[in-house]
Amino acid sequence: MVVSGEQHGLRTLSTRSLWFLVLSGCATGVSWFAYFRALQLGPASRVAPIDKLSLAFTLVFAIVFLGETMTWRLVAGVVLMVAGALLTIA
């Protein structure tokens, strides 16, 4: 943004949006610390598949709380992701 001269748009963000950005950054940092700690405690072959299950949870939350549409392809993709993660862990 700074290189292309578009940083002026930051001034138009509401206080609420800025708080969400700050909280999102904090949550991301905590998530990375937890991930690295999990890698210290267990093998990457088991930690990484569990981490990838977060995408499935995100999709479920988007459907339940944000009202996103659920298609057969989306359901099939989530089922395959969860099955693949569980097969990798087992």
C-alpha positions in Angstrom: 0.0 0.0 0.0 2.7 2.5 0.9 4.7 1.8 -2.3 1.7 2.4 -4.5 0.5 5.5 -2.6 -2.7 4.0 -1.4 -2.1 4.3 2.4 -4.5 7.3 2.5 -7.4 4.8 2.5 -6.5 3.8 6.1 -7.8 7.2 7.4 -11.3 6.4 6.1 -11.6 3.2 8.2 -14.0 3.3 11.1 -12.8 2.8 14.7 -14.7 -0.4 14.8 -12.9 -1.7 11.7 -9.5 -0.7 13.1 -10.3 -2.6 16.3 -11.3 -5.7 14.3 -8.0 -5.4 12.4 -6.0 -5.2 15.6 -7.8 -8.1 17.2 -7.4 -10.2 14.1 -3.7 -9.5 14.1 -3.5 -10.5 17.8 -5.5 -13.7 17.2 -3.2 -14.6 14.2 -0.1 -14.1 16.4 -1.5 -16.3 19.1 -2.4 -18.9 16.5 1.1 -19.0 15.2 2.6 -19.4 18.7 0.2 -22.3 19.4 1.2 -23.9 16.1 4.9 -23.7 16.8 4.3 -25.0 20.3 2.4 -27.9 18.9 5.3 -28.6 16.5 7.6 -28.7 19.5 5.4 -31.2 21.2 4.5 -33.5 18.4 5.6 -34.6 14.9 4.7 -32.4 12.0 3.0 -35.3 10.3 0.3 -35.1 13.0 0.3 -31.4 13.8 -0.1 -30.1 10.2 -3.2 -32.2 9.3 -4.9 -31.0 12.5 -4.1 -27.4 11.6 -5.6 -27.9 8.1 -8.9 -28.9 9.7 -9.3 -25.2 10.6 -10.4 -24.6 7.0 -13.3 -27.1 7.5 -14.3 -25.3 10.7 -14.2 -21.9 8.9 -16.5 -23.2 6.2 -19.0 -24.6 8.7 -19.0 -21.3 10.6 -19.5 -19.3 7.4 -22.5 -21.4 6.6 -24.0 -21.3 10.0 -23.3 -17.7 11.1 -22.8 -15.8 7.8 -25.5 -17.6 5.8 -23.2 -18.6 3.0 -24.8 -21.1 0.5 -23.9 -24.7 0.8 -23.4 -26.6 -2.5 -22.7 -30.2 -3.1 -19.2 -29.4 -4.2 -18.5 -27.5 -1.0 -19.8 -30.4 1.1 -17.8 -32.9 -0.9 -14.7 -30.8 -0.5 -15.1 -30.4 3.2 -15.7 -34.2 3.6 -12.6 -35.0 1.6 -10.5 -32.5 3.6 -11.6 -34.0 6.9 -11.2 -37.6 5.6 -7.7 -36.8 4.3 -6.7 -35.2 7.6 -8.0 -38.1 9.6 -6.3 -40.6 7.4 -3.0 -38.7 7.7 -3.2 -38.6 11.5 -4.2 -42.3 11.9 
